[in-house]
Amino acid sequence: MTFKQHLSLTTGLTLLTLPFLEDRLCALFFWFGGIFIDVDHCVDYVRERGRFTFNLSAMEGFFFNLQVKKLYCVLHSYELLVALWCINFFFFHSSYGYSLLVGCVVHLVADSIYNPVHWKSYFFFYRLKHEFALEKLLQK
């Protein structure tokens, strides 16, 4: 999904849930988790292109036109979310932490449905097994 699509989806869901939340800051954490997980795309872009750009359409084009050779996207990993969920549950039990993580889960589920990579590609160890090579991660 594009950044604008994630922004629309996450903002819409945030506004829908806002009336049901006791703490409005939880909504902000949900929104943040649903949007800024994509920062790992910037890291992959810089790693492959050797430079950073503030041109969002150029960065998105790089990924959606499948110009990237290796797709690390460390934050786009269900294993990482499970680990963070466990850390929050056992050590912090923070409603803000849960809100942030739910936003990340919504982001990953939307990506799993709408992006052209195999749904298993959102597991870090699946990407590792395939050496992070994009051509091996695409849906067949």
DSSP file (Angstrom, degrees, kcal/mol; ACC not computed):
  #  RESIDUE AA STRUCTURE BP1 BP2  ACC     N-H-->O    O-->H-N    N-H-->O    O-->H-N    TCO  KAPPA ALPHA  PHI   PSI    X-CA   Y-CA   Z-CA
    1    1 A M              0   0    0      0, 0.0     2,-0.1     0, 0.0   110,-0.1   0.000 360.0 360.0 360.0 151.8    0.0    0.0    0.0
    2    2 A T     >  -     0   0    0      1,-0.1     4,-2.4    62,-0.0     5,-0.2  -0.351 360.0-108.3 -79.5 165.8    1.1    3.5   -0.6
    3    3 A F  H  > S+     0   0    0      1,-0.2     4,-2.9     2,-0.2     5,-0.2   0.907 121.2  52.6 -60.0 -41.9    1.8    6.0    2.2
    4    4 A K  H  > S+     0   0    0      2,-0.2     4,-2.5     1,-0.2    -1,-0.2   0.883 108.5  50.2 -63.7 -37.9   -1.4    7.9    1.3
    5    5 A Q  H  > S+     0   0    0      2,-0.2     4,-2.7     1,-0.2     5,-0.2   0.919 112.6  46.3 -66.2 -42.6   -3.4    4.7    1.5
    6    6 A H  H  X S+     0   0    0     -4,-2.4     4,-2.8     2,-0.2     5,-0.3   0.905 112.1  51.7 -64.8 -40.3   -2.0    3.9    4.9
    7    7 A L  H  X S+     0   0    0     -4,-2.9     4,-2.3    -5,-0.2     5,-0.2   0.925 113.0  44.6 -61.3 -45.1   -2.6    7.4    6.1
    8    8 A S  H  X S+     0   0    0     -4,-2.5     4,-2.5     2,-0.2    -2,-0.2   0.938 116.4  45.4 -65.1 -47.9   -6.2    7.3    4.9
    9    9 A L  H  X S+     0   0    0     -4,-2.7     4,-2.5     2,-0.2     5,-0.2   0.945 117.4  42.9 -61.4 -49.9   -6.9    3.8    6.4
   10   10 A T  H  X S+     0   0    0     -4,-2.8     4,-2.4    -5,-0.2    -1,-0.2   0.897 115.0  48.8 -68.0 -41.1   -5.2    4.6    9.8
   11   11 A T  H  X S+     0   0    0     -4,-2.3     4,-2.5    -5,-0.3    -1,-0.2   0.921 112.6  49.4 -64.4 -42.8   -6.7    8.0   10.1
   12   12 A G  H  X S+     0   0    0     -4,-2.5     4,-2.1    -5,-0.2    -2,-0.2   0.929 113.2  45.4 -61.3 -46.1  -10.2    6.6    9.3
   13   13 A L  H  X S+     0   0    0     -4,-2.5     4,-2.0     2,-0.2    -1,-0.2   0.872 111.8  53.3 -66.2 -36.2   -9.8    3.8   11.8
   14   14 A T  H  X S+     0   0    0     -4,-2.4     4,-1.5    -5,-0.2    -2,-0.2   0.936 110.6  46.3 -62.6 -46.0   -8.5    6.2   14.4
   15   15 A L  H  < S+     0   0    0     -4,-2.5    -2,-0.2     1,-0.2    -1,-0.2   0.853 111.3  52.9 -66.1 -34.7  -11.5    8.5   14.0
   16   16 A L  H  < S+     0   0    0     -4,-2.1    -1,-0.2     1,-0.2    -2,-0.2   0.872 115.8  38.7 -67.1 -37.2  -13.9    5.6   14.2
   17   17 A T  H >X S+     0   0    0     -4,-2.0     3,-1.7     1,-0.2     4,-0.6   0.657  92.3  89.5 -88.7 -16.2  -12.4    4.3   17.4
   18   18 A L  G >< S+     0   0    0     -4,-1.5     3,-1.2     1,-0.3    -1,-0.2   0.855  82.9  54.6 -52.0 -43.9  -11.9    7.7   19.1
   19   19 A P  G 34 S+     0   0    0      0, 0.0    -1,-0.3     0, 0.0    -2,-0.1   0.731 108.4  50.9 -65.2 -18.7  -15.4    7.9   20.7
   20   20 A F  G <4 S+     0   0    0     -3,-1.7     2,-0.4    -4,-0.1    -2,-0.2   0.489  90.9  94.2 -96.9  -4.4  -14.8    4.5   22.4
   21   21 A L    <<  -     0   0    0     -3,-1.2     3,-0.1    -4,-0.6     6,-0.0  -0.726  56.6-158.7 -95.4 136.5  -11.4    5.3   24.0
   22   22 A E  S    S+     0   0    0     -2,-0.4     2,-0.6     1,-0.2    -1,-0.1   0.878  88.9  47.0 -72.4 -38.9  -11.0    6.6   27.5
   23   23 A D    >>  -     0   0    0      1,-0.1     3,-1.5    72,-0.0     4,-0.6  -0.911  67.9-161.7-111.6 111.1   -7.6    7.9   26.8
   24   24 A R  H 3> S+     0   0    0     -2,-0.6     4,-1.2     1,-0.3     3,-0.5   0.747  88.5  69.5 -63.4 -24.2   -7.3   10.0   23.5
   25   25 A L  H 3> S+     0   0    0      1,-0.2     4,-2.1     2,-0.2    -1,-0.3   0.801  89.1  63.6 -65.8 -27.7   -3.5    9.5   23.6
   26   26 A C  H <> S+     0   0    0     -3,-1.5     4,-2.5     1,-0.2    -1,-0.2   0.893  99.1  54.2 -61.0 -38.7   -4.1    5.8   22.8
   27   27 A A  H  X S+     0   0    0     -4,-0.6     4,-2.6    -3,-0.5    -1,-0.2   0.897 106.9  50.8 -62.2 -40.1   -5.6    6.9   19.5
   28   28 A L  H  X S+     0   0    0     -4,-1.2     4,-2.6     2,-0.2    -1,-0.2   0.899 110.4  48.7 -64.8 -40.5   -2.5    8.9   18.7
   29   29 A F  H  X S+     0   0    0     -4,-2.1     4,-2.5     2,-0.2    -2,-0.2   0.895 111.3  50.2 -66.8 -39.8   -0.3    5.9   19.5
   30   30 A F  H  X S+     0   0    0     -4,-2.5     4,-2.1     2,-0.2    -2,-0.2   0.941 112.4  47.4 -59.4 -48.1   -2.5    3.7   17.3
   31   31 A W  H  X S+     0   0    0     -4,-2.6     4,-1.1     1,-0.2     5,-0.2   0.922 111.9  49.9 -60.2 -46.3   -2.2    6.2   14.4
   32   32 A F  H >X S+     0   0    0     -4,-2.6     4,-2.4     1,-0.2     3,-0.6   0.914 110.8  49.5 -60.0 -44.9    1.5    6.5   14.9
   33   33 A G  H 3< S+     0   0    0     -4,-2.5     4,-0.5     1,-0.2    -1,-0.2   0.856 110.0  51.4 -63.5 -35.9    2.0    2.7   14.8
   34   34 A G  H 3< S+     0   0    0     -4,-2.1    -1,-0.2    -5,-0.2    -2,-0.2   0.688 122.3  28.5 -75.6 -18.4   -0.1    2.4   11.6
   35   35 A I  H X< S+     0   0    0     -4,-1.1     3,-1.4    -3,-0.6    -2,-0.2   0.843 114.7  50.4-107.5 -52.1    1.8    5.0    9.7
   36   36 A F  G >< S+     0   0    0     -4,-2.4     3,-1.4     1,-0.3    -3,-0.1   0.402  82.2  87.9 -84.5   4.0    5.4    5.3   10.8
   37   37 A I  G >  S+     0   0    0     -4,-0.5     3,-1.3     1,-0.2    -1,-0.3   0.758  77.9  73.6 -63.3 -23.3    6.2    1.6   10.6
   38   38 A D  G X>  +     0   0    0     -3,-1.4     3,-1.7     1,-0.3     4,-0.7   0.476  65.1  95.0 -72.2  -0.9    7.1    2.5    7.0
   39   39 A V  H X> S+     0   0    0     -3,-1.4     4,-1.2     1,-0.3     3,-0.6   0.788  72.7  68.3 -60.8 -25.1   10.3    4.2    8.1
   40   40 A D  H <> S+     0   0    0     -3,-1.3     4,-2.0     1,-0.2    33,-0.3   0.761  89.1  63.5 -67.8 -21.9   12.1    1.0    7.4
   41   41 A H  H <> S+     0   0    0     -3,-1.7     4,-2.6     2,-0.2    -1,-0.2   0.874  98.6  55.3 -64.9 -36.1   11.4    1.5    3.7
   42   42 A C  H <X S+     0   0    0     -4,-0.7     4,-2.6    -3,-0.6     5,-0.2   0.902 106.2  50.8 -61.8 -40.7   13.5    4.6    3.9
   43   43 A V  H  X S+     0   0    0     -4,-1.2     4,-2.4     2,-0.2    -2,-0.2   0.927 111.9  46.4 -63.5 -45.3   16.4    2.5    5.3
   44   44 A D  H  X S+     0   0    0     -4,-2.0     4,-2.1     2,-0.2     5,-0.2   0.886 111.9  52.2 -64.2 -38.3   16.1    0.0    2.4
   45   45 A Y  H  X S+     0   0    0     -4,-2.6     4,-3.2     2,-0.2     5,-0.4   0.941 112.0  44.5 -62.9 -48.2   15.9    2.9   -0.1
   46   46 A V  H  X S+     0   0    0     -4,-2.6     4,-2.3     1,-0.2    -2,-0.2   0.894 111.3  54.7 -64.3 -40.0   19.1    4.5    1.2
   47   47 A R  H  < S+     0   0    0     -4,-2.4    -1,-0.2    -5,-0.2    -2,-0.2   0.897 119.0  33.0 -60.7 -41.3   20.8    1.1    1.4
   48   48 A E  H  < S+     0   0    0     -4,-2.1    -2,-0.2    -5,-0.1    -1,-0.2   0.855 128.6  34.9 -85.7 -36.2   20.1    0.4   -2.3
   49   49 A R  H  < S-     0   0    0     -4,-3.2    -3,-0.2    -5,-0.2    -2,-0.2   0.677  94.5-132.8 -94.0 -18.8   20.2    3.9   -3.8
   50   50 A G  S  < S+     0   0    0     -4,-2.3     2,-0.3    -5,-0.4    -4,-0.2   0.596  78.1  65.3  77.8  10.0   23.0    5.3   -1.6
   51   51 A R  S    S-     0   0    0     -6,-0.4     2,-0.3    -5,-0.1    -2,-0.2  -0.985  74.0-123.4-156.7 160.1   21.0    8.5   -0.8
   52   52 A F        -     0   0    0     -2,-0.3     2,-0.4    -3,-0.1    -9,-0.0  -0.818  22.9-168.3-106.2 147.6   17.9    9.7    0.9
   53   53 A T        -     0   0    0     -2,-0.3    -7,-0.1     2,-0.1    -8,-0.0  -0.987  26.1-150.5-133.4 146.7   15.1   11.7   -0.8
   54   54 A F  S    S+     0   0    0     -2,-0.4     2,-1.2     4,-0.0     3,-0.1   0.357  71.1 109.8 -90.7   4.5   12.1   13.6    0.6
   55   55 A N     >  -     0   0    0      1,-0.2     4,-2.0     2,-0.1     3,-0.2  -0.698  50.6-171.9 -83.3  98.2   10.3   12.8   -2.6
   56   56 A L  H  > S+     0   0    0     -2,-1.2     4,-2.9     1,-0.2     5,-0.2   0.867  81.8  53.7 -62.1 -39.6    7.7   10.3   -1.4
   57   57 A S  H  > S+     0   0    0      1,-0.2     4,-2.4     2,-0.2    -1,-0.2   0.864 108.0  50.7 -67.2 -34.1    6.5    9.4   -4.9
   58   58 A A  H  > S+     0   0    0     -3,-0.2     4,-1.7     2,-0.2    -1,-0.2   0.910 112.9  46.3 -66.9 -41.1   10.1    8.6   -6.0
   59   59 A M  H  X S+     0   0    0     -4,-2.0     4,-1.4     2,-0.2    -2,-0.2   0.928 114.6  46.2 -67.1 -44.9   10.6    6.3   -3.0
   60   60 A E  H  X S+     0   0    0     -4,-2.9     4,-3.4     1,-0.2     5,-0.3   0.906 110.3  54.2 -64.1 -40.6    7.3    4.6   -3.5
   61   61 A G  H  X S+     0   0    0     -4,-2.4     4,-2.2     1,-0.2     6,-0.3   0.874 102.4  58.4 -59.8 -37.6    7.9    4.2   -7.2
   62   62 A F  H  <>S+     0   0    0     -4,-1.7     5,-2.2     2,-0.2     6,-0.8   0.891 116.0  34.2 -58.6 -41.7   11.2    2.5   -6.4
   63   63 A F  H ><5S+     0   0    0     -4,-1.4     3,-1.4    -3,-0.3    -2,-0.2   0.913 119.8  47.0 -81.6 -45.8    9.4   -0.2   -4.4
   64   64 A F  H 3<5S+     0   0    0     -4,-3.4    -3,-0.2     1,-0.3    -2,-0.2   0.747 110.2  53.2 -73.8 -22.2    6.2   -0.5   -6.4
   65   65 A N  T 3<5S-     0   0    0     -4,-2.2    -1,-0.3    -5,-0.3    -2,-0.1   0.311 114.0-122.2 -90.0   8.3    8.1   -0.7   -9.7
   66   66 A L  T < 5 +     0   0    0     -3,-1.4    -3,-0.2     1,-0.1    -2,-0.1   0.838  68.1 138.6  57.5  40.2   10.0   -3.5   -8.1
   67   67 A Q      < +     0   0    0     -5,-2.2     2,-0.2    -6,-0.3    -4,-0.2   0.667  42.1  97.3 -83.9 -18.8   13.4   -1.8   -8.5
   68   68 A V        -     0   0    0     -6,-0.8     3,-0.1     1,-0.1    66,-0.1  -0.500  54.9-167.3 -72.2 137.7   14.6   -2.9   -5.1
   69   69 A K  S    S+     0   0    0      1,-0.3    65,-2.7    -2,-0.2     2,-0.4   0.858  74.2  34.7 -92.7 -42.8   16.7   -6.0   -5.1
   70   70 A K  B     -A  133   0A   0     63,-0.2     2,-0.7   -26,-0.1    -1,-0.3  -0.954  66.8-160.5-118.1 133.0   16.7   -6.9   -1.4
   71   71 A L        +     0   0    0     61,-3.3    61,-0.1    -2,-0.4   -30,-0.1  -0.868  25.7 154.2-117.5  97.0   13.8   -6.2    0.8
   72   72 A Y        +     0   0    0     -2,-0.7    -1,-0.2   -32,-0.1     4,-0.1   0.940   5.7 164.3 -86.5 -55.7   14.8   -6.2    4.5
   73   73 A C    >   -     0   0    0    -33,-0.3     3,-1.5     1,-0.1   -32,-0.1   0.869  17.6-171.2  36.0  64.3   12.0   -3.9    6.0
   74   74 A V  T 3  S+     0   0    0      1,-0.3     6,-0.2   -34,-0.2     3,-0.1   0.822  77.8  54.7 -56.7 -38.2   12.8   -5.0    9.5
   75   75 A L  T 3  S+     0   0    0      1,-0.2     2,-1.6   -38,-0.2    -1,-0.3   0.727  91.4  75.9 -72.1 -19.4    9.8   -3.4   11.1
   76   76 A H  S <  S+     0   0    0     -3,-1.5     2,-0.4    -4,-0.1    -1,-0.2  -0.418  74.3 116.9 -86.6  60.8    7.5   -5.2    8.7
   77   77 A S     >  -     0   0    0     -2,-1.6     4,-1.8    -3,-0.1    46,-0.2  -0.979  57.1-156.2-136.5 121.6    7.9   -8.4   10.7
   78   78 A Y  H  > S+     0   0    0     44,-2.5     4,-2.5    -2,-0.4     5,-0.2   0.861  98.8  58.9 -61.8 -34.2    5.2  -10.3   12.6
   79   79 A E  H  > S+     0   0    0     43,-0.2     4,-2.5     1,-0.2    -1,-0.2   0.915 104.5  49.9 -62.0 -41.5    7.9  -11.9   14.8
   80   80 A L  H  > S+     0   0    0      1,-0.2     4,-2.7     2,-0.2    -1,-0.2   0.910 110.5  50.0 -62.7 -42.0    9.0   -8.4   15.9
   81   81 A L  H  X S+     0   0    0     -4,-1.8     4,-2.6     2,-0.2    -2,-0.2   0.901 110.0  49.9 -65.0 -39.8    5.5   -7.5   16.8
   82   82 A V  H  X S+     0   0    0     -4,-2.5     4,-2.5     2,-0.2    -2,-0.2   0.930 112.2  48.3 -62.7 -44.4    5.0  -10.7   18.8
   83   83 A A  H  X S+     0   0    0     -4,-2.5     4,-2.5     1,-0.2    -2,-0.2   0.929 114.0  45.7 -62.3 -45.0    8.2  -10.0   20.7
   84   84 A L  H  X S+     0   0    0     -4,-2.7     4,-2.6     2,-0.2    -1,-0.2   0.877 111.0  53.6 -66.1 -36.9    7.2   -6.4   21.4
   85   85 A W  H  X S+     0   0    0     -4,-2.6     4,-2.6    -5,-0.2    -2,-0.2   0.925 110.9  46.5 -61.4 -45.0    3.7   -7.5   22.4
   86   86 A C  H  X S+     0   0    0     -4,-2.5     4,-3.0     2,-0.2     5,-0.3   0.909 111.4  51.2 -64.8 -42.8    5.2  -10.0   24.9
   87   87 A I  H  X>S+     0   0    0     -4,-2.5     4,-2.2     1,-0.2     5,-0.8   0.928 113.1  45.6 -60.0 -45.2    7.6   -7.4   26.2
   88   88 A N  I  X>S+     0   0    0     -4,-2.6     5,-5.5     3,-0.2     4,-1.0   0.914 115.3  47.6 -64.5 -41.9    4.7   -4.9   26.7
   89   89 A F  I  <5S+     0   0    0     -4,-2.6    -2,-0.2     3,-0.2    -1,-0.2   0.930 120.4  34.8 -66.1 -46.4    2.5   -7.6   28.3
   90   90 A F  I  <5S+     0   0    0     -4,-3.0    -1,-0.2    -5,-0.2    -2,-0.2   0.764 133.0  21.6 -84.1 -25.6    5.1   -9.0   30.8
   91   91 A F  I  <5S+     0   0    0     -4,-2.2    -3,-0.2    -5,-0.3    -2,-0.1   0.771 134.7  13.2-114.3 -33.5    7.0   -5.8   31.6
   92   92 A F  I  << -     0   0    0     -4,-1.0    -3,-0.2    -5,-0.8    -4,-0.2   0.772  61.0-161.3-116.9 -39.1    5.0   -2.7   31.0
   93   93 A H      < +     0   0    0     -5,-5.5     2,-0.5    -6,-0.2    -4,-0.2   0.918  33.5 171.5  48.8  48.7    1.3   -3.6   30.4
   94   94 A S     >  -     0   0    0     -6,-0.2     4,-2.3     1,-0.1    -1,-0.2  -0.757  39.2-151.9 -94.5 127.7    0.9   -0.2   28.8
   95   95 A S  H  > S+     0   0    0     -2,-0.5     4,-2.2     1,-0.2    -1,-0.1   0.819 102.3  55.4 -65.0 -28.7   -2.3    0.7   26.9
   96   96 A Y  H  > S+     0   0    0      2,-0.2     4,-2.5     1,-0.2    -1,-0.2   0.904 106.7  49.6 -68.5 -40.8   -0.1    3.1   24.8
   97   97 A G  H  > S+     0   0    0      2,-0.2     4,-2.4     1,-0.2    -2,-0.2   0.919 111.7  47.9 -62.8 -44.2    2.1    0.2   23.9
   98   98 A Y  H  X S+     0   0    0     -4,-2.3     4,-2.6     2,-0.2     5,-0.2   0.913 111.3  51.3 -62.6 -41.9   -0.8   -2.0   22.9
   99   99 A S  H  X S+     0   0    0     -4,-2.2     4,-2.0     2,-0.2    -2,-0.2   0.921 110.6  48.3 -61.9 -44.4   -2.3    0.9   20.9
  100  100 A L  H  X S+     0   0    0     -4,-2.5     4,-1.8     1,-0.2    -1,-0.2   0.923 113.4  47.5 -60.4 -45.7    1.0    1.3   19.0
  101  101 A L  H  X S+     0   0    0     -4,-2.4     4,-2.4     2,-0.2    -2,-0.2   0.860 108.3  53.5 -68.7 -36.0    1.2   -2.4   18.3
  102  102 A V  H  X S+     0   0    0     -4,-2.6     4,-2.6     2,-0.2    -1,-0.2   0.907 107.8  52.4 -64.3 -40.0   -2.4   -2.7   17.1
  103  103 A G  H  X S+     0   0    0     -4,-2.0     4,-2.0    -5,-0.2    -2,-0.2   0.907 110.0  48.4 -59.5 -41.7   -1.7    0.1   14.7
  104  104 A C  H  X S+     0   0    0     -4,-1.8     4,-2.6     2,-0.2    -2,-0.2   0.894 110.3  51.3 -64.8 -41.0    1.4   -1.8   13.4
  105  105 A V  H  X S+     0   0    0     -4,-2.4     4,-2.8     2,-0.2     5,-0.2   0.925 108.7  50.7 -63.0 -45.2   -0.7   -5.0   13.1
  106  106 A V  H  X S+     0   0    0     -4,-2.6     4,-2.4     1,-0.2    -1,-0.2   0.915 110.9  50.4 -57.9 -43.1   -3.4   -3.2   11.1
  107  107 A H  H  X S+     0   0    0     -4,-2.0     4,-2.5     1,-0.2    -2,-0.2   0.940 112.4  45.5 -60.6 -48.7   -0.6   -1.8    8.8
  108  108 A L  H  X S+     0   0    0     -4,-2.6     4,-2.8     2,-0.2    -2,-0.2   0.887 111.9  50.9 -65.9 -39.2    0.9   -5.3    8.3
  109  109 A V  H  X S+     0   0    0     -4,-2.8     4,-1.7     2,-0.2    -1,-0.2   0.928 111.5  48.1 -64.3 -43.6   -2.4   -7.0    7.6
  110  110 A A  H  X S+     0   0    0     -4,-2.4     4,-2.5    -5,-0.2     5,-0.3   0.925 113.4  47.7 -62.1 -44.1   -3.3   -4.3    5.0
  111  111 A D  H  X S+     0   0    0     -4,-2.5     4,-2.6     1,-0.2    -2,-0.2   0.916 108.8  54.6 -61.8 -42.3    0.1   -4.7    3.4
  112  112 A S  H  < S+     0   0    0     -4,-2.8    -1,-0.2     1,-0.2    -2,-0.2   0.837 114.7  40.7 -60.6 -33.5   -0.3   -8.5    3.4
  113  113 A I  H  < S+     0   0    0     -4,-1.7    -2,-0.2    -5,-0.2    -1,-0.2   0.904 125.9  29.7 -80.7 -44.0   -3.6   -8.2    1.5
  114  114 A Y  H  < S+     0   0    0     -4,-2.5    -2,-0.2    -5,-0.2    -3,-0.2   0.644  97.1  87.1-100.8 -16.9   -2.8   -5.4   -1.0
  115  115 A N  S  < S-     0   0    0     -4,-2.6   -51,-0.0    -5,-0.3     4,-0.0  -0.544  77.7-122.3 -87.7 154.6    1.0   -5.7   -1.7
  116  116 A P  S    S+     0   0    0      0, 0.0    23,-2.7     0, 0.0     2,-0.2   0.399  80.8  98.1 -79.5   5.2    2.3   -8.0   -4.5
  117  117 A V  B    S-B  138   0B   0     21,-0.3    21,-0.3    -6,-0.2    -2,-0.1  -0.586  88.7 -90.0 -89.2 157.0    4.6  -10.0   -2.2
  118  118 A H    >   -     0   0    0     19,-3.5     3,-2.2    -2,-0.2     4,-0.2  -0.333  35.7-119.4 -61.6 144.2    3.6  -13.4   -0.8
  119  119 A W  G >  S+     0   0    0      1,-0.3     3,-1.4     2,-0.2    -1,-0.1   0.804 113.2  63.2 -59.2 -29.1    1.9  -13.0    2.6
  120  120 A K  G >  S+     0   0    0      1,-0.3     3,-2.0     2,-0.1    -1,-0.3   0.689  82.1  81.6 -68.3 -16.0    4.6  -15.0    4.2
  121  121 A S  G <  S+     0   0    0     -3,-2.2    -1,-0.3     1,-0.3    -2,-0.2   0.619  76.7  71.0 -65.8 -11.5    7.1  -12.3    3.3
  122  122 A Y  G <  S+     0   0    0     -3,-1.4   -44,-2.5    -4,-0.2     2,-0.6   0.330  80.7  87.0 -88.4   8.1    5.9  -10.4    6.3
  123  123 A F  S X> S-     0   0    0     -3,-2.0     4,-1.9   -46,-0.2     3,-0.6  -0.949  75.5-145.9-103.2 124.3    7.7  -12.9    8.5
  124  124 A F  H 3> S+     0   0    0     -2,-0.6     4,-2.7     1,-0.2     5,-0.2   0.888  98.1  52.6 -57.5 -42.6   11.3  -11.9    8.9
  125  125 A F  H 3> S+     0   0    0      1,-0.2     4,-2.3     2,-0.2    -1,-0.2   0.788 105.6  54.7 -69.9 -26.0   12.6  -15.4    9.0
  126  126 A Y  H <> S+     0   0    0     -3,-0.6     4,-1.4    -6,-0.3    -1,-0.2   0.916 110.8  45.6 -67.9 -43.6   10.8  -16.2    5.7
  127  127 A R  H  <>S+     0   0    0     -4,-1.9     5,-3.4    -7,-0.2     6,-0.3   0.911 112.7  51.0 -64.4 -41.7   12.6  -13.2    4.1
  128  128 A L  H ><5S+     0   0    0     -4,-2.7     3,-2.1     1,-0.2    -2,-0.2   0.923 106.2  54.4 -59.9 -45.3   15.9  -14.4    5.7
  129  129 A K  H 3<5S+     0   0    0     -4,-2.3    -1,-0.2     1,-0.3    -2,-0.2   0.842 112.1  44.9 -57.4 -34.7   15.4  -17.9    4.3
  130  130 A H  T ><5S-     0   0    0     -4,-1.4     3,-2.0    -3,-0.1    -1,-0.3   0.120 117.8-113.6 -98.4  19.7   15.0  -16.3    0.8
  131  131 A E  T < 5 -     0   0    0     -3,-2.1    -3,-0.2     1,-0.3     3,-0.1   0.732  57.3 -78.7  56.6  26.8   18.0  -14.0    1.4
  132  132 A F  T 3 <S+     0   0    0     -5,-3.4   -61,-3.3     1,-0.2     2,-0.4   0.594  84.5 157.6  62.1  12.4   15.7  -11.0    1.3
  133  133 A A  B X>  -A   70   0A   0     -3,-2.0     3,-1.1    -6,-0.3     4,-0.7  -0.556  38.3-148.2 -73.9 120.8   15.7  -11.3   -2.5
  134  134 A L  H >> S+     0   0    0    -65,-2.7     3,-1.4    -2,-0.4     4,-1.3   0.884  94.3  60.0 -58.3 -41.8   12.6   -9.5   -3.8
  135  135 A E  H 34 S+     0   0    0    -66,-0.4    -1,-0.3     1,-0.3   -65,-0.1   0.787 106.7  48.2 -61.4 -24.9   12.1  -11.8   -6.8
  136  136 A K  H <4 S+     0   0    0     -3,-1.1    -1,-0.3    -6,-0.2    -2,-0.2   0.612 110.4  52.4 -85.6 -13.6   11.8  -14.8   -4.4
  137  137 A L  H << S+     0   0    0     -3,-1.4   -19,-3.5    -4,-0.7   -16,-0.2   0.601  84.6 105.3 -97.9 -14.0    9.3  -12.9   -2.2
  138  138 A L  B  < S-B  117   0B   0     -4,-1.3   -21,-0.3   -21,-0.3     2,-0.1  -0.295  81.7 -98.3 -67.5 151.3    6.8  -12.0   -4.9
  139  139 A Q              0   0    0    -23,-2.7    -1,-0.1     1,-0.1    -2,-0.1  -0.414 360.0 360.0 -66.3 144.2    3.5  -13.8   -5.3
  140  140 A K              0   0    0     -2,-0.1    -1,-0.1    -3,-0.1    -2,-0.1   0.402 360.0 360.0-109.9 360.0    3.5  -16.5   -7.9
